[in-house]
Amino acid sequence: MVLIEASEVGLLGGQVRCFQPTTGYRSAIDPVLLAASVGGEAGQSVLEVGIGAGAAALCLAARVDGVCIMGLEQQPEMAALAMRGIKASGLAARVEVVIGDLLEPPANLAPGSFDHVFANPPYGEAGRVNVPLSPTKAASTVEGPARLVDWLAFCGRMVRDGGSVTIIHRAERVGEILSLMGAFLGGLVVFPLWPSETPPKPAKRVLVQGRKGVKTPLTMAPGLVLSAADGGYTRKAEAVLRHGAAIVLTASDA
């Protein structure tokens, strides 16, 4: 395994410590927003597909006392960074990392054994975007052998009946995402992440969640506005990004 030079990043106002590569892929606010939207509770088991450096899993573990999170990661060097952050944040009792490929998952990942599954799949569609020179960044941002359909199908297999699957992705791919998730999930919710309130801009990211074995129709939620007119975060975004507030993906939220 090749060790990656890393720097420390504080998340949720310093509640957790995350170690990210100094060059190559560096996560922004997307994993924090994703973690806030996962409805885990104490005693429940949660799987993150592609834990990377651990940002999302750490934020979820910090918010939900007693949750049990397993993170699957294909890149050993990224898994090492995640484990470093878990230890530094004092969350070893809530988060563990398993190295493996979702196309050939480890035997201890039993289908239907998780209450919630979440993921931040690579946003770049294979063959349609330039692949970064950094192997770590390439694996994190551009689809490899595992395409979006594979990511979502794996999430669907891992979650139990009644459990949720939540992802964050580019808004431009929401039609594809709904088609794929709708094959095995119901109660789908699309939650736009609006860049700013003034001037209003199209959403670049969406959170999408569905439940296995549920047949309720699609819901378009109002979403969350991230930036206020003064350039800072809105009050609701600040509560999520700095203070660990949850995002409830329903039309009544927001």
C-alpha positions in Angstrom: 0.0 0.0 0.0 1.3 3.5 -0.9 0.9 6.0 1.9 -0.7 9.3 1.0 0.5 12.6 2.3 -2.5 14.0 4.1 -3.7 17.1 5.9 -6.2 17.4 8.7 -9.6 19.0 8.2 -12.1 19.8 10.9 -15.7 19.1 10.2 -18.9 20.0 12.0 -17.2 23.0 13.6 -14.3 20.8 14.7 -16.4 18.0 16.2 -14.6 15.4 14.0 -11.2 15.2 12.5 -10.8 14.1 8.9 -7.5 13.4 7.0 -7.5 14.1 3.3 -4.9 13.9 0.6 -2.9 17.1 0.3 -3.0 16.6 -3.5 -5.7 14.9 -5.6 -9.2 14.4 -4.3 -10.4 16.6 -1.5 -14.0 16.5 -0.4 -16.0 19.7 0.0 -19.4 20.0 1.7 -21.1 17.2 -0.2 -20.3 14.4 2.3 -21.4 16.5 5.2 -24.8 17.1 3.5 -25.1 13.5 2.6 -24.4 12.4 6.2 -27.0 14.8 7.5 -29.7 13.2 5.3 -29.2 9.6 6.5 -31.8 8.8 9.1 -29.8 6.5 11.3 -30.7 5.8 14.9 -29.0 4.3 17.9 -28.7 0.5 17.5 -29.1 0.6 13.8 -26.5 -0.7 11.3 -25.5 1.6 8.4 -23.3 0.9 5.3 -21.4 3.6 3.4 -20.5 2.4 0.0 -17.2 4.1 -0.9 -16.2 5.6 2.5 -13.1 7.4 1.0 -11.3 9.4 3.7 -14.3 9.0 6.0 -15.9 12.5 6.0 -19.5 11.4 5.6 -19.3 8.4 8.0 -17.5 10.5 10.6 -20.2 13.2 10.5 -23.0 10.6 10.8 -21.3 8.9 13.7 -20.8 12.2 15.5 -24.5 13.1 15.0 -26.0 9.7 16.0 -24.9 8.2 19.2 -25.0 4.4 19.2 -25.1 3.9 15.5 -23.0 1.2 13.9 -21.4 2.2 10.6 -19.5 0.0 8.2 -17.6 1.7 5.4 -16.6 -0.2 2.2 -13.6 1.2 0.4 -11.7 -0.1 -2.6 -8.6 2.0 -2.2 -6.4 0.8 0.7 -4.7 4.2 1.0 -8.0 6.0 1.4 -9.2 3.4 3.8 -6.1 4.1 5.9 -7.0 7.8 6.0 -10.5 6.9 7.1 -9.2 4.7 9.9 -6.9 7.5 11.0 -9.8 10.0 11.2 -11.9 7.5 13.1 -9.3 7.0 15.7 -8.5 10.7 16.0 -12.2 11.6 16.3 -12.7 8.9 19.1 -15.4 7.1 17.0 -13.9 3.7 16.7 -16.9 2.2 18.6 -19.2 3.5 15.9 -17.3 3.2 12.6 -15.3 0.4 11.0 -13.7 0.2 7.5 -13.7 -2.9 5.2 -11.5 -2.9 2.2 -13.2 -4.4 -0.9 -14.8 -3.8 -4.2 -18.6 -3.5 -4.6 -18.4 -5.6 -7.7 -16.8 -8.4 -5.7 -17.8 -7.5 -2.1 -16.3 -9.1 1.0 -18.2 -12.2 2.3 -19.1 -10.4 5.6 -21.3 -7.9 3.8 -24.5 -9.9 3.8 -27.3 -8.7 1.5 -30.3 -7.1 3.3 -28.4 -6.7 6.6 -28.3 -2.9 6.9 -31.0 -0.5 8.1 -29.6 2.3 5.9 -27.2 2.5 3.0 -25.7 5.7 1.7 -23.1 6.7 -1.0 -21.4 9.5 -2.8 -20.8 7.7 -6.1 -18.3 9.3 -8.6 -20.0 12.1 -10.4 -18.1 11.8 -13.7 -19.7 9.4 -16.2 -17.2 7.0 -17.7 -16.1 8.0 -21.2 -17.7 11.5 -21.0 -15.3 13.4 -18.8 -11.5 13.8 -18.6 -9.9 11.4 -16.1 -7.6 13.2 -13.5 -3.9 12.2 -13.5 -4.1 11.4 -9.8 -5.3 7.8 -9.4 -6.9 8.6 -6.1 -8.8 11.5 -7.5 -9.7 9.6 -10.6 -11.2 6.7 -8.6 -13.2 9.2 -6.4 -14.6 11.4 -9.2 -14.9 9.3 -12.3 -16.7 6.0 -12.8 -14.4 3.0 -13.2 -15.4 -0.6 -13.8 -18.3 0.0 -11.4 -20.8 2.3 -13.1 -23.6 4.2 -11.5 -26.0 1.4 -12.1 -23.6 -1.0 -10.2 -23.4 1.4 -7.3 -27.1 1.8 -6.9 -27.8 -1.9 -7.5 -25.3 -2.8 -4.7 -26.9 -0.3 -2.3 -30.3 -1.9 -3.0 -29.0 -5.4 -2.3 -27.4 -4.4 1.0 -30.4 -2.6 2.5 -33.1 -4.5 4.4 -36.8 -4.3 3.6 -38.1 -0.9 4.9 -34.6 0.5 5.0 -33.4 3.5 3.1 -30.8 4.2 0.4 -29.5 7.8 0.1 -27.1 9.3 -2.4 -25.8 12.7 -3.4 -25.1 13.3 -7.0 -25.2 15.8 -9.9 -28.6 17.3 -10.6 -28.1 16.7 -14.3 -28.2 12.9 -13.7 -31.3 12.8 -11.6 -33.4 11.3 -14.4 -31.0 8.4 -14.7 -30.8 8.0 -10.9 -34.6 7.9 -10.5 -35.0 5.3 -13.2 -32.3 3.1 -11.7 -33.4 3.5 -8.0 -37.1 3.1 -9.0 -36.4 -0.4 -10.1 -35.9 -1.6 -6.5 -37.0 1.3 -4.2 -40.1 3.3 -3.6 -41.0 6.4 -1.7 -38.3 8.3 -3.7 -37.5 11.8 -2.6 -35.5 14.3 -4.6 -34.1 17.1 -2.4 -32.3 19.9 -4.4 -29.4 21.7 -2.9 -29.8 25.3 -4.2 -26.5 27.2 -4.5 -27.8 30.6 -3.4 -31.0 32.6 -2.6 -29.9 35.8 -4.3 -29.5 35.5 -7.2 -31.4 32.2 -7.5 -29.4 29.5 -9.4 -30.2 26.0 -10.6 -29.3 23.2 -8.3 -26.0 21.5 -9.1 -26.5 18.7 -6.5 -29.4 16.7 -5.3 -29.9 14.3 -2.5 -32.1 11.3 -3.5 -33.5 8.8 -1.1 -35.8 5.8 -1.4 -37.0 2.9 0.7 -37.0 -0.8 -0.1 -40.4 -2.4 -0.2 -42.2 0.9 -0.1 -44.6 1.9 -3.0 -45.5 5.5 -2.2 -45.0 7.9 -5.1 -42.1 10.3 -5.9 -41.8 13.5 -3.8 -40.1 16.6 -4.9 -38.9 18.3 -1.7 -38.3 22.1 -1.4 -34.6 21.4 -0.7 -32.1 23.5 1.0 -30.6 26.9 0.0 -26.9 26.9 0.9 -25.6 30.5 0.5 -27.3 33.6 1.7 -27.3 37.0 0.0 -24.2 38.1 2.0 -22.2 35.2 0.7 -22.2 33.2 3.9 -24.2 30.1 4.6 -27.9 30.4 5.3 -29.1 29.7 8.8 -30.4 26.2 7.9 -27.2 25.3 6.0 -25.1 26.6 8.9 -27.0 24.4 11.3 -26.2 21.3 9.1 -22.6 22.1 8.2 -21.3 23.6 11.4 -23.6 22.2 14.1 -24.5 18.7 12.9 -28.2 19.3 12.3 -30.1 16.6 10.4 -31.7 17.0 7.0 -35.1 15.3 6.8 -35.8 14.5 3.2 -39.5 15.2 3.1 -41.7 18.0 1.6 -42.5 19.2 5.1 -38.8 19.9 5.8 -37.4 23.3 4.9 
